[in-house]
Amino acid sequence: MKKTKHAQKRFQQRGIAPCIEEYALIFGTTKHRQGKNSAEIILTSKDYHEFRHYISKLCSDMEKMIGRKIITDQSISTIITGY
């Protein structure tokens, strides 16, 4: 998602890391602002716990993949096989 210069400056001033904004967009709770063409995204405690569960499962899945390979054809951005 694109960011305005104002948002870039505020995120830097407030110490909001780029990865955190990405997680907020994926896992946060969206509330549409009445009468405006905008929405606010908030990370609730529930969102945080769902994110922790997701990360835990991702780590478990990644551990099972140690040593595995995926072969691609980069010229056509296609996965050929995996083992």
N, C-alpha and C positions, 0 to 999 in steps of 0.2 A: 504494500500500500504506500502511495506517495505521502510525503510529509511536507507541510509548509515550512518555510524558514523559521517562522514563529515557533512551531512545534519542535523543530530541531534544536533551537536555542533553549527552550524550556526543558526539554528532555535532558540536555547536557547540564543545565543549571541544577536540575533536580536529581541527577544521578540515575536516570532511568536508562538501563542498558538496552541496546538493540534487541538482544535475545528476549528480554522481559516484555518488550512491547509486542513481539511476535507471539509469545505465549499468551499474553492478554487477549490478543485478537482471536486466537484459537480456542482458548479455554474460558475466557471471561464471560460474564453475563451481560448481555446487551439490553439496554433500555432506550427505547425511542423517545426523543424529546418532543413533547406535545407542541404542535404548532410550528415546528422547525424541521428543516430538512437535515437533521443530524441525529446522532445517537451517542450515548455514553456507554463505555465499557468499563465494568468494575470487576476486579478479581475478589470474589467472595471467599469465605472460609471453605465453603463447599467446593468451589472451583479449585482451590488450592489442593484439597484432598483428592479430587478427581485427577488433577495433574500428577500428584505424587504416585497414585495408583498406576497411571499411564506410564510414567517414567520407570517405575519398578518393573512393570511387565516388559517394557522396551529393553531394559538392562538384562533381564532374564532371557529374552529372545536373542539379543545380541551375543550373549555368552554362548548360546547353543551354536552360533554361526562362526565361532573362532575357527580359523583354518579352512573355511569354505571359500569357494571362488565363484564369481559370476563373470562369464565371458561375454563381451559385447563387440558389436561392429560399430565403431565410432562414426564411420562415414554416414550411416543411416540411423544412428541413435537407437539401435535395437539390441535387446538382450538375446543372445544366441543359446546359451545353456548355463547351467549351474551345477556345481558338484561340491 
